[in-house]
Amino acid sequence: MSSSLLSRRRILGVAAVATGVAFIRPAPAISFAPRSISLYNMHTSETLREVYWADGHYIREVVRDINWILRDHHSDEVRPMNAGVLDVLSRLRDRLEIHEPIQVVCGYRSPETNHQLWLHESGVASNSYHMYGMAVDMRCEQRSLSQVHNAALSLADQCRLGGVGYYPESDFVHVDCGPQRTW
């Protein structure tokens, strides 16, 4: 009788371990491959094409230059952009398989600029992620706006990357590194 009880315990133990192992998800591997970005600010005509992340860290001088390109073009105010939005732009450029720079319609937006736009333009959020350096409105010369939108949506679904807004009447797609949502 004790041997059959021992066998049942073994079977139950093995089943419990197998069940537990089935629910373990491997941790995603951190890639140390360089990340690059290529931007063209449509309001200032400034261009940047650089590797901004290599050997496991962000390159401070390049990130500073990216922050300048993505500044509030109304006031020239600069705010550090969230690294997550840089990664969104880099991944989106890879997903679209483009070689030309991403055309930046709007990066950082000061609270004053955002308020003025909110008062005079539809679709501007009063507490926009642009004010926190977490959003970019963009388009790509080599791809249709719907292709850019679809690529951003697929990245958001696959990688749980922030918000995606589609503005065909204004000819841009909004991407951010906030909570996952679409509009």
N, C-alpha and C positions, 0 to 999 in steps of 0.2 A: 504494500500500500504506500509506503514512503517513497519508493522508486517512481510510482505513477504520479505522486504529488510533486516530486522533484522534476519530473518530465514536464508536467503542466506549468510549473513555475518557469522552467527554461523556455518553453514555448511562448509564454506570456512575456517574459523578459525580452526575448528576441523580437517579438512582435512590437513591443513598446519601443525598443531601440530603432527598429526599422521604420516605424511610424515617425519617430522624432527626426531621423535622418532625412526622411522624405520632405520634411518642412524646412530644413536648413537650406538657405539660399546662399550661394557663394558671394562673398564680398566682391564688389566690382574692382577690377584691377585699375590702379592709377597709372595712366599713361604718362611717360616722361617725354613723349614725342613733342617737338616744338609746336607751338601754336602761333599762327600768324594772322594778321588782319590787314585789310586793304580798304581804305576809306577815302571818299571824296566828299567834302562839304560843299553842298550846292550853293550856299549863300556866300561863302568866302573864297571859293575855288581852290581851297587847300587840299592837298593830297598827302596821304601817308600809306606806306606799304612796309610793314616791319614784322619781325618775329617779336612777340610781346611776352612769351612764356617759354622758358627753356631750362633744362636741368632741374626741373621740379620747382621753379619759382618764377614769379613775374619779374620782368626787367624794368626796373624803376624809371629809367630815362625814357624808355619807349612808352610806358604807361602815362608818364607826364605829357609826352607829345600827343598821345591819343586824347587825353583830357583836354588839351588845347584845341584839337580839331573838333571835338564834340562840345565845345563851350556854347554858352548862350550867345548866339550871333547878334542879338539885339543889344546886349550890354557888354559883351566880351568877358562876362563873368565866367570863371572856371570853377568847376567842382570836380573832385575825384569821382570818376565813374566806377560803379560797382563792377568788380571783376567778373561777376556772373553775366552781365550784359555783354562784356567783351567776348566771353566764351560762347554766348548765344550767337553773336555775329560771326565768329570764326566757324562755328559748326554749320551755320546757315550757308555761309559761303562755300564750304566743302560740300554740303548737301546739294547745292545748286550747281556745283561743278563749274564755277565761273572763275575767270582770271582777272577780269576788270574789277575796279574797286566798287564797294557798296556805296551807293549814293545816299548821303545822309541829308534828310530833310530837316530833322530836329534831333538833337542829343539832349544835353543838359538844358534845363529851362529854369531861370531864377524864379522865385516866388512872385516877384513883381511882373515879370514877363508872362508867367502862367496866368496870373490874375487878369491881365489885360486881354490875353487870348480867350480866357474863359468868358469874359464879358462880351466879346465881339465875334467869336466864332463858335459854331456848333461842334460838338464832339470833343471839346477840351474838358478834361476832368479837373475839378477845383483842387483836388489833392493828388495831382498827377505824379506818377513814378518818375517823370522827367525831372521833377524838382529834387529828387533824391539820387540822381545819377544812375537810375536803374532802367532807363528806357531809351529806345532810339526809334524814330520814324524813318523808314528807308525804302529804297527801291533799287532795282538792278537793271542796268542798261541792256544786258544780254538776255534777260528773262522777262516774261510778261508778269504783270502784277499778280495774276491768279497763280502763276507758277511759284512766285515768291511766297504768296500766302499759303499755298498747299505745302510747300517745303517747311515753312515755319510751323504749320499745324502738325505735320508728321514728326518734327523734332519735339514739339511740346508733348505729343502723345507718347513717343518712344522714350524720351529722356526726362519727362516731367519738367520741361523748361517753361517757366512763367507764362505771361499773357501774350496773346496774338490778336491784334485788331486789324480789320480789313477796311480800308478807306478808298474804294475805287474812284469815287468822285473827286478826291483830293490827290489821287495817284501815289499812295504810299501804303506800306504795311507797318504797323506798330509791333515791336517786339520788346518784351521786358523780362526781368528776372524776378518778378513778384510771384504771387500765387498763380497756379495754373488756371487759366480761364480764357475764353474766346468771345469775340463779338464782331 
